[in-house]
């Protein structure tokens, strides 16, 4: 295997970092002992920039190339998400009920709070029964992950200092 560039990130199928590499788990390293690597990463991934800097943390993350709306070191997204009202598409619920106050269409279901009220009267004047439109959903978080395979991301702590073009 060719000597890596210092700071190069590779994927490995085993659960440890090879000699000269470290897992990309966000750990803090001392600048004093890793000056060349610090000159490449700076505090992009964390650290105080005086005595420490952080390695990238790819635990539970998918790497994304920087672009117009995302920059190096930025994190976003979540493994599970609970929808809010503002995220739900606008929609209607179908009202359920019987065709008359006795519930002959659907037994025990009426439109009004009183079964003696006929919703088909010329001027129905009653409060709608809360059972006419039931709540839906459980407000539980749902999985938000694309299909994935877990591998070990490691960063080279030693290697060739990458030249710039």
ZAZA-932470 format. One record per residue (C-alpha): z, y, x; residue number from 1. Coordinates in Angstrom, 1 decimal. Last residue first. Layout:
<rec z="Z" y="Y" x="X" titi="NUM"/>
...
***
This chain:
<rec z="-7.2" y="22.7" x="-1.3" titi="165"/>
<rec z="-3.5" y="22.2" x="-0.9" titi="164"/>
<rec z="-2.1" y="19.5" x="1.4" titi="163"/>
<rec z="0.5" y="17.0" x="0.0" titi="162"/>
<rec z="3.4" y="16.4" x="2.5" titi="161"/>
<rec z="2.8" y="12.7" x="3.4" titi="160"/>
<rec z="5.6" y="10.4" x="2.4" titi="159"/>
<rec z="9.3" y="10.2" x="1.7" titi="158"/>
<rec z="11.3" y="10.8" x="-1.5" titi="157"/>
<rec z="8.4" y="9.3" x="-3.6" titi="156"/>
<rec z="9.2" y="9.5" x="-7.3" titi="155"/>
<rec z="9.7" y="6.4" x="-9.6" titi="154"/>
<rec z="8.8" y="5.6" x="-13.2" titi="153"/>
<rec z="9.9" y="2.1" x="-14.3" titi="152"/>
<rec z="7.9" y="0.7" x="-17.1" titi="151"/>
<rec z="8.6" y="0.5" x="-20.9" titi="150"/>
<rec z="5.7" y="-0.4" x="-23.1" titi="149"/>
<rec z="5.0" y="1.9" x="-26.1" titi="148"/>
<rec z="3.6" y="2.2" x="-29.6" titi="147"/>
<rec z="4.1" y="5.8" x="-30.7" titi="146"/>
<rec z="7.6" y="6.9" x="-31.4" titi="145"/>
<rec z="8.9" y="8.9" x="-34.3" titi="144"/>
<rec z="11.2" y="6.3" x="-36.0" titi="143"/>
<rec z="12.7" y="7.7" x="-39.1" titi="142"/>
<rec z="15.9" y="9.6" x="-39.7" titi="141"/>
<rec z="17.7" y="9.1" x="-43.0" titi="140"/>
<rec z="17.6" y="11.5" x="-45.8" titi="139"/>
<rec z="17.7" y="8.7" x="-48.4" titi="138"/>
<rec z="14.7" y="9.3" x="-50.5" titi="137"/>
<rec z="14.1" y="10.0" x="-54.2" titi="136"/>
<rec z="16.2" y="11.8" x="-56.8" titi="135"/>
<rec z="15.6" y="10.9" x="-60.4" titi="134"/>
<rec z="13.6" y="12.9" x="-62.9" titi="133"/>
<rec z="14.5" y="12.2" x="-66.5" titi="132"/>
<rec z="18.0" y="11.1" x="-65.4" titi="131"/>
<rec z="19.1" y="14.8" x="-65.1" titi="130"/>
<rec z="18.4" y="15.2" x="-68.8" titi="129"/>
<rec z="16.5" y="18.3" x="-69.6" titi="128"/>
<rec z="18.5" y="21.0" x="-71.3" titi="127"/>
<rec z="17.5" y="21.4" x="-74.9" titi="126"/>
<rec z="15.4" y="23.6" x="-77.1" titi="125"/>
<rec z="12.4" y="21.8" x="-78.5" titi="124"/>
<rec z="10.4" y="24.2" x="-80.6" titi="123"/>
<rec z="7.9" y="22.2" x="-82.8" titi="122"/>
<rec z="9.9" y="19.0" x="-82.2" titi="121"/>
<rec z="8.4" y="16.6" x="-79.7" titi="120"/>
<rec z="11.3" y="16.7" x="-77.3" titi="119"/>
<rec z="13.5" y="15.3" x="-80.1" titi="118"/>
<rec z="17.2" y="15.9" x="-79.6" titi="117"/>
<rec z="19.5" y="13.3" x="-80.9" titi="116"/>
<rec z="19.6" y="11.6" x="-77.5" titi="115"/>
<rec z="21.4" y="14.6" x="-76.1" titi="114"/>
<rec z="20.8" y="15.7" x="-72.5" titi="113"/>
<rec z="17.1" y="15.9" x="-73.3" titi="112"/>
<rec z="14.1" y="13.9" x="-72.0" titi="111"/>
<rec z="15.3" y="10.5" x="-73.1" titi="110"/>
<rec z="15.5" y="7.2" x="-71.3" titi="109"/>
<rec z="17.7" y="4.4" x="-72.8" titi="108"/>
<rec z="14.8" y="1.9" x="-73.3" titi="107"/>
<rec z="11.5" y="3.1" x="-72.0" titi="106"/>
<rec z="8.9" y="3.7" x="-74.7" titi="105"/>
<rec z="11.4" y="3.0" x="-77.6" titi="104"/>
<rec z="13.9" y="5.4" x="-76.1" titi="103"/>
<rec z="15.6" y="6.4" x="-79.3" titi="102"/>
<rec z="14.7" y="10.0" x="-78.8" titi="101"/>
<rec z="10.9" y="9.3" x="-78.8" titi="100"/>
<rec z="8.1" y="8.3" x="-76.5" titi="99"/>
<rec z="10.6" y="7.3" x="-73.9" titi="98"/>
<rec z="11.1" y="8.9" x="-70.5" titi="97"/>
<rec z="10.0" y="9.3" x="-67.0" titi="96"/>
<rec z="8.9" y="12.6" x="-65.4" titi="95"/>
<rec z="6.3" y="12.2" x="-62.6" titi="94"/>
<rec z="7.4" y="13.9" x="-59.5" titi="93"/>
<rec z="5.3" y="16.8" x="-58.0" titi="92"/>
<rec z="4.2" y="17.6" x="-54.5" titi="91"/>
<rec z="4.2" y="20.1" x="-51.7" titi="90"/>
<rec z="4.1" y="18.3" x="-48.4" titi="89"/>
<rec z="7.5" y="17.8" x="-46.7" titi="88"/>
<rec z="8.2" y="19.7" x="-43.5" titi="87"/>
<rec z="9.9" y="22.6" x="-45.3" titi="86"/>
<rec z="12.2" y="20.3" x="-47.2" titi="85"/>
<rec z="13.4" y="18.8" x="-43.9" titi="84"/>
<rec z="12.3" y="15.5" x="-42.5" titi="83"/>
<rec z="14.8" y="13.5" x="-40.3" titi="82"/>
<rec z="13.4" y="12.6" x="-36.9" titi="81"/>
<rec z="13.8" y="9.8" x="-34.4" titi="80"/>
<rec z="12.7" y="9.6" x="-30.8" titi="79"/>
<rec z="12.3" y="13.4" x="-30.4" titi="78"/>
<rec z="9.8" y="15.9" x="-29.1" titi="77"/>
<rec z="9.9" y="18.4" x="-26.4" titi="76"/>
<rec z="10.5" y="18.8" x="-22.7" titi="75"/>
<rec z="9.1" y="21.4" x="-20.3" titi="74"/>
<rec z="9.3" y="20.7" x="-16.6" titi="73"/>
<rec z="5.7" y="21.7" x="-15.9" titi="72"/>
<rec z="4.3" y="23.9" x="-18.6" titi="71"/>
<rec z="3.0" y="23.3" x="-22.2" titi="70"/>
<rec z="0.9" y="25.5" x="-24.5" titi="69"/>
<rec z="-2.1" y="26.3" x="-22.3" titi="68"/>
<rec z="-1.9" y="23.0" x="-20.4" titi="67"/>
<rec z="0.4" y="20.9" x="-18.3" titi="66"/>
<rec z="-0.3" y="17.1" x="-18.3" titi="65"/>
<rec z="2.1" y="15.1" x="-20.5" titi="64"/>
<rec z="4.4" y="12.3" x="-19.4" titi="63"/>
<rec z="5.9" y="10.2" x="-22.3" titi="62"/>
<rec z="9.7" y="10.3" x="-22.4" titi="61"/>
<rec z="12.5" y="7.8" x="-23.1" titi="60"/>
<rec z="13.9" y="8.3" x="-19.5" titi="59"/>
<rec z="11.2" y="10.4" x="-17.7" titi="58"/>
<rec z="13.7" y="12.7" x="-16.1" titi="57"/>
<rec z="12.0" y="14.6" x="-13.3" titi="56"/>
<rec z="14.1" y="14.9" x="-10.1" titi="55"/>
<rec z="16.7" y="17.7" x="-10.1" titi="54"/>
<rec z="17.6" y="20.3" x="-7.5" titi="53"/>
<rec z="20.9" y="21.0" x="-5.7" titi="52"/>
<rec z="22.6" y="23.4" x="-3.3" titi="51"/>
<rec z="21.2" y="26.8" x="-4.2" titi="50"/>
<rec z="18.5" y="26.0" x="-6.7" titi="49"/>
<rec z="21.0" y="25.2" x="-9.4" titi="48"/>
<rec z="19.5" y="22.0" x="-10.5" titi="47"/>
<rec z="16.8" y="21.3" x="-13.1" titi="46"/>
<rec z="13.3" y="19.9" x="-13.5" titi="45"/>
<rec z="11.3" y="22.9" x="-12.3" titi="44"/>
<rec z="14.2" y="23.8" x="-9.9" titi="43"/>
<rec z="12.0" y="23.7" x="-6.8" titi="42"/>
<rec z="9.7" y="20.7" x="-7.0" titi="41"/>
<rec z="7.4" y="21.1" x="-3.9" titi="40"/>
<rec z="9.8" y="23.0" x="-1.6" titi="39"/>
<rec z="12.6" y="20.8" x="-2.9" titi="38"/>
<rec z="10.7" y="17.7" x="-1.6" titi="37"/>
<rec z="10.5" y="19.2" x="1.9" titi="36"/>
<rec z="14.1" y="20.3" x="1.9" titi="35"/>
<rec z="15.6" y="17.0" x="0.9" titi="34"/>
<rec z="18.9" y="16.7" x="2.8" titi="33"/>
<rec z="19.9" y="20.3" x="2.4" titi="32"/>
<rec z="18.5" y="20.5" x="-1.1" titi="31"/>
<rec z="21.1" y="18.0" x="-2.3" titi="30"/>
<rec z="19.6" y="15.7" x="-5.1" titi="29"/>
<rec z="20.4" y="15.8" x="-8.8" titi="28"/>
<rec z="19.3" y="12.9" x="-10.9" titi="27"/>
<rec z="16.8" y="13.5" x="-13.7" titi="26"/>
<rec z="16.0" y="9.8" x="-14.3" titi="25"/>
<rec z="12.7" y="9.5" x="-12.4" titi="24"/>
<rec z="13.9" y="6.6" x="-10.3" titi="23"/>
<rec z="14.0" y="7.2" x="-6.6" titi="22"/>
<rec z="11.6" y="6.2" x="-3.8" titi="21"/>
<rec z="11.9" y="5.6" x="0.0" titi="20"/>
<rec z="12.8" y="2.0" x="-0.5" titi="19"/>
<rec z="11.6" y="0.7" x="-3.8" titi="18"/>
<rec z="13.2" y="2.0" x="-7.0" titi="17"/>
<rec z="14.6" y="-0.7" x="-9.2" titi="16"/>
<rec z="13.8" y="-2.3" x="-12.6" titi="15"/>
<rec z="10.4" y="-3.9" x="-11.8" titi="14"/>
<rec z="7.0" y="-3.1" x="-13.3" titi="13"/>
<rec z="6.5" y="0.0" x="-11.2" titi="12"/>
<rec z="4.9" y="3.3" x="-12.3" titi="11"/>
<rec z="4.2" y="6.0" x="-9.7" titi="10"/>
<rec z="5.3" y="9.6" x="-9.2" titi="9"/>
<rec z="4.2" y="11.4" x="-6.0" titi="8"/>
<rec z="6.9" y="13.8" x="-4.7" titi="7"/>
<rec z="5.9" y="13.2" x="-1.0" titi="6"/>
<rec z="2.4" y="11.8" x="-1.1" titi="5"/>
<rec z="2.4" y="8.0" x="-0.8" titi="4"/>
<rec z="1.7" y="5.9" x="2.3" titi="3"/>
<rec z="-1.0" y="3.4" x="1.4" titi="2"/>
<rec z="0.0" y="0.0" x="0.0" titi="1"/>
***
